[in-house]
Amino acid sequence: MRILLIGDTVGKPGRQIVIRALAGLRIRERIDFVVVNAENVAGGSGITPAIYHELISAGVDCITMGDHIYRRPEVFSILQTEARIVRPANYPPPAPGAELAVHTAADGTRVGVFSLLGRVFMHPVDCPFRAADRVLKRFPHDIRVILLDFHAEATSDMQVMGRHLDGRVSAVLGTHTHVPTADEQILPGGTAFQCDVGMTGPCESILGRRIDRVLETTLTFRPTHFEVASGDVRIHGTLVDVDPASGRATAIRRLVVQQPEADQLAMRARRRDTDCPAERGKL
């Protein structure tokens, strides 16, 4: 089976390209399960119920978040009622939201998803390594395929987590830095690993924000509003092939989709629906 994690999706440009391209992408790449990190999807910070439902309707199977999860107060309603969104599992127990999710992929495989925050250069949180051990014990025994979105700043933190969970999960994929790394690999125990899958949104930017605004504040210390940029919108993500019987990864590959390609993918999905209406919803 094949899983796709789409990295930090920033603002309206990021979510629009995901919504536009995803159906065609699932067809072309034969994707069975899609996870999107959506902690920056509402104006660059947080998520709203409307955007959550928009992403799920577009074909996203599960949504992970990060340190901006509670930036929008309206998020609490979906965290309490929706099963396809998880909070970082190393937040304290009273924090709103589920710390793991299990859903059925297009090929029938049940897939477990959870997320954690790193500690190096991040706000204080509970130990992610102990949290990982605890959460893995909570998954049903028949769940072989498990994905961790590790939302962390330091590559050292990410690499330690990959080694800590090698052979116990199918993939440890990083988010948060918005910069894709070229270290995708299968670890000795069969866990797919990458420090950061990258950002989905406007790449003519500084981490998704307008270059002029970030430069002005950095060089002068005058505060500005870091508005979401708009140029060169791309999807960055990572594809992982997994043996559903063992849960071990067999391949990992970085994915980049630029706007013209996203438009072509949207056309491909429309043609599929027109040529074979019975296949709708089976992507």
C-alpha positions as CSV (number, residue, x, y, z in Angstrom):
1,M,0.0,0.0,0.0
2,R,1.1,3.6,-0.5
3,I,0.8,6.5,2.0
4,L,1.3,10.2,1.3
5,L,2.1,12.8,4.0
6,I,1.7,16.4,2.7
7,G,3.8,18.8,4.7
8,D,2.9,22.0,6.5
9,T,0.0,23.4,4.4
10,V,0.2,27.2,4.6
11,G,-2.8,29.5,4.2
12,K,-5.3,29.7,1.3
13,P,-2.7,29.0,-1.5
14,G,-1.6,25.8,0.2
15,R,-5.0,24.4,0.8
16,Q,-6.2,25.4,-2.7
17,I,-3.5,23.4,-4.4
18,V,-4.1,20.4,-2.2
19,I,-7.8,20.5,-2.9
20,R,-7.2,21.0,-6.6
21,A,-4.6,18.3,-7.1
22,L,-5.4,15.6,-4.6
23,A,-8.0,13.5,-6.5
24,G,-5.7,13.3,-9.6
25,L,-2.7,12.7,-7.5
26,R,-4.3,9.7,-5.8
27,I,-5.1,8.3,-9.3
28,R,-1.6,8.9,-10.8
29,E,0.4,7.7,-7.8
30,R,-2.0,5.0,-6.7
31,I,-2.2,6.4,-3.2
32,D,-4.2,4.5,-0.6
33,F,-4.0,6.9,2.4
34,V,-3.4,10.7,2.6
35,V,-2.3,12.6,5.7
36,V,-2.0,16.4,5.7
37,N,-0.3,18.5,8.3
38,A,-2.7,21.4,8.5
39,E,-1.5,23.5,11.5
40,N,-0.9,26.5,9.2
41,V,-3.8,26.2,6.9
42,A,-6.0,29.0,8.2
43,G,-4.4,32.3,7.3
44,G,-1.0,30.8,8.1
45,S,-1.8,29.7,11.7
46,G,-4.2,27.1,13.0
47,I,-7.3,25.5,11.4
48,T,-11.0,26.2,11.3
49,P,-13.9,23.7,11.2
50,A,-14.8,24.8,7.7
51,I,-11.3,24.2,6.4
52,Y,-11.1,20.9,8.1
53,H,-14.3,19.7,6.3
54,E,-13.0,21.1,3.1
55,L,-9.9,19.1,3.2
56,I,-11.7,15.9,4.3
57,S,-14.2,16.3,1.4
58,A,-11.2,16.7,-1.0
59,G,-10.0,13.2,-0.1
60,V,-7.7,13.7,2.9
61,D,-7.9,10.7,5.3
62,C,-6.3,12.2,8.4
63,I,-5.1,15.6,9.6
64,T,-2.2,16.2,11.9
65,M,-1.4,19.4,13.7
66,G,1.6,21.0,15.6
67,D,2.4,23.8,18.0
68,H,-0.2,26.1,16.4
69,I,-3.1,23.7,16.9
70,Y,-5.0,26.0,19.3
71,R,-4.4,29.3,17.6
72,R,-8.1,29.4,16.5
73,P,-10.6,28.9,19.3
74,E,-13.2,27.5,17.0
75,V,-10.9,24.4,16.5
76,F,-12.1,23.0,19.8
77,S,-15.4,21.9,18.3
78,I,-13.8,19.6,15.8
79,L,-11.2,18.3,18.2
80,Q,-14.0,17.1,20.4
81,T,-16.3,15.6,17.7
82,E,-14.2,14.6,14.6
83,A,-12.2,11.4,14.4
84,R,-9.9,12.4,11.5
85,I,-7.7,15.0,13.3
86,V,-5.1,14.4,16.0
87,R,-3.3,16.7,18.4
88,P,0.3,16.2,19.5
89,A,0.4,13.2,21.8
90,N,2.9,14.7,24.1
91,Y,0.7,17.5,25.2
92,P,-0.6,17.0,28.7
93,P,-3.6,14.6,29.1
94,P,-6.2,17.4,29.7
95,A,-5.3,19.1,26.3
96,P,-8.3,18.9,23.9
97,G,-8.2,16.4,21.0
98,A,-7.4,12.8,20.3
99,E,-3.8,11.7,20.4
100,L,-4.2,8.9,17.8
101,A,-6.4,7.9,15.0
102,V,-7.1,4.7,13.1
103,H,-8.8,4.7,9.7
104,T,-9.2,2.3,6.8
105,A,-7.2,3.1,3.6
106,A,-8.5,2.7,0.1
107,D,-6.9,-0.8,-0.2
108,G,-8.7,-1.9,3.0
109,T,-5.7,-1.7,5.3
110,R,-6.3,-0.1,8.7
111,V,-3.7,2.7,9.3
112,G,-2.8,4.3,12.6
113,V,-1.7,7.9,12.8
114,F,-0.3,10.0,15.6
115,S,1.9,13.2,16.0
116,L,4.4,14.5,18.4
117,L,6.3,17.7,19.1
118,G,10.0,17.9,19.4
119,R,11.7,19.6,22.4
120,V,14.9,21.1,21.0
121,F,14.3,24.8,20.2
122,M,10.5,24.3,20.8
123,H,8.1,25.3,23.6
124,P,8.3,23.0,26.6
125,V,6.2,19.8,26.2
126,D,6.2,16.3,27.7
127,C,8.9,13.9,26.6
128,P,8.1,12.8,23.0
129,F,10.0,9.5,23.3
130,R,8.0,8.4,26.4
131,A,4.8,9.6,24.7
132,A,5.6,7.5,21.6
133,D,6.1,4.4,23.7
134,R,2.8,5.0,25.5
135,V,0.8,5.7,22.3
136,L,2.1,2.7,20.5
137,K,0.7,0.5,23.4
138,R,-2.8,2.1,22.8
139,F,-3.1,1.0,19.1
140,P,-5.1,-2.2,18.6
141,H,-2.8,-5.2,18.2
142,D,-3.9,-5.8,14.6
143,I,-2.7,-2.4,13.4
144,R,0.5,-3.0,11.5
145,V,0.8,0.2,9.5
146,I,1.5,3.3,11.7
147,L,2.6,6.8,10.7
148,L,4.2,9.3,13.0
149,D,4.2,13.0,12.0
150,F,7.1,14.3,14.2
151,H,6.7,18.1,14.3
152,A,10.2,19.2,15.4
153,E,12.8,21.9,14.8
154,A,16.1,20.1,15.1
155,T,17.3,17.4,12.8
156,S,19.0,15.7,15.7
157,D,15.7,15.4,17.5
158,M,14.1,13.9,14.4
159,Q,16.9,11.4,13.8
160,V,16.8,10.2,17.4
161,M,13.1,9.6,17.1
162,G,13.5,7.7,13.9
163,R,16.0,5.4,15.5
164,H,13.9,5.1,18.7
165,L,10.9,3.9,16.7
166,D,12.8,1.9,14.0
167,G,11.0,-1.4,13.4
168,R,8.0,-0.3,15.6
169,V,6.2,2.0,13.1
170,S,6.0,2.2,9.4
171,A,7.2,5.8,9.0
172,V,8.6,8.6,11.0
173,L,8.3,11.8,8.8
174,G,9.1,15.2,10.0
175,T,7.3,18.5,9.7
176,H,7.6,22.1,11.1
177,T,10.7,23.6,9.5
178,H,8.9,24.1,6.1
179,V,12.2,23.0,4.3
180,P,12.3,19.6,2.7
181,T,15.4,17.5,3.5
182,A,17.2,15.1,1.2
183,D,17.7,12.3,3.8
184,E,14.7,10.0,3.0
185,Q,15.7,6.4,3.7
186,I,14.5,3.1,5.1
187,L,16.1,2.4,8.4
188,P,17.4,-1.1,9.3
189,G,14.3,-2.1,11.1
190,G,12.0,-1.2,8.2
191,T,10.9,2.3,9.2
192,A,10.8,5.0,6.5
193,F,12.4,8.2,7.7
194,Q,12.8,11.8,6.6
195,C,13.7,14.8,8.8
196,D,11.2,17.1,7.0
197,V,8.8,16.6,4.1
198,G,8.7,20.3,3.4
199,M,6.0,23.0,3.0
200,T,2.9,23.0,0.9
201,G,2.1,26.6,-0.2
202,P,3.8,29.6,-1.7
203,C,7.5,28.9,-2.1
204,E,8.3,32.4,-3.3
205,S,8.4,33.4,0.3
206,I,10.2,32.9,3.6
207,L,8.6,29.8,5.1
208,G,5.3,30.8,3.4
209,R,5.3,34.4,4.5
210,R,5.8,37.5,2.4
211,I,9.5,38.2,1.9
212,D,9.3,42.0,2.3
213,R,7.5,41.7,5.6
214,V,9.9,39.2,7.1
215,L,12.9,41.2,5.8
216,E,11.7,44.5,7.2
217,T,11.1,43.1,10.7
218,T,14.4,41.2,10.7
219,L,16.5,44.1,9.6
220,T,14.8,47.0,11.5
221,F,13.0,45.3,14.4
222,R,9.9,47.1,13.4
223,P,6.9,44.8,13.8
224,T,5.0,43.9,10.7
225,H,2.2,41.4,9.9
226,F,3.7,38.3,8.4
227,E,1.1,37.8,5.7
228,V,0.9,34.6,3.7
229,A,2.7,34.9,0.4
230,S,1.2,34.0,-3.0
231,G,3.9,33.1,-5.5
232,D,5.2,29.7,-6.8
233,V,2.7,27.5,-5.0
234,R,3.7,23.9,-4.6
235,I,2.8,20.7,-2.8
236,H,5.7,19.1,-0.9
237,G,5.2,15.7,0.5
238,T,6.6,12.2,0.8
239,L,5.3,8.9,-0.5
240,V,5.9,5.7,1.5
241,D,5.2,2.2,0.3
242,V,4.4,-0.2,3.1
243,D,3.9,-4.0,3.3
244,P,0.5,-4.1,5.0
245,A,1.1,-7.6,6.4
246,S,4.3,-6.6,8.3
247,G,3.9,-2.8,8.5
248,R,7.5,-2.4,7.2
249,A,8.2,0.3,4.6
250,T,9.6,-0.9,1.3
251,A,10.2,2.4,-0.4
252,I,10.2,6.2,0.2
253,R,10.1,9.0,-2.3
254,R,9.9,12.8,-2.1
255,L,7.0,14.4,-4.0
256,V,6.8,17.9,-5.5
257,V,3.8,19.2,-7.4
258,Q,3.9,22.7,-8.9
259,Q,0.8,24.7,-10.0
260,P,0.8,23.7,-13.7
261,E,1.0,20.0,-12.7
262,A,-1.7,20.5,-10.2
263,D,-4.0,21.9,-12.9
264,Q,-3.2,18.8,-15.1
265,L,-4.0,16.5,-12.2
266,A,-7.3,18.3,-11.6
267,M,-8.2,17.8,-15.3
268,R,-7.3,14.1,-15.0
269,A,-9.6,13.6,-12.1
270,R,-12.5,15.4,-13.9
271,R,-12.0,13.1,-17.0
272,R,-12.0,10.1,-14.7
273,D,-15.3,11.2,-13.2
274,T,-16.8,11.9,-16.6
275,D,-15.6,8.7,-18.3
276,C,-16.5,6.4,-15.3
277,P,-19.0,8.0,-12.9
278,A,-19.2,4.7,-10.9
279,E,-15.6,5.2,-9.8
280,R,-16.3,8.4,-8.0
281,G,-15.3,8.2,-4.4
282,K,-13.0,5.2,-5.0
283,L,-9.8,7.1,-5.6
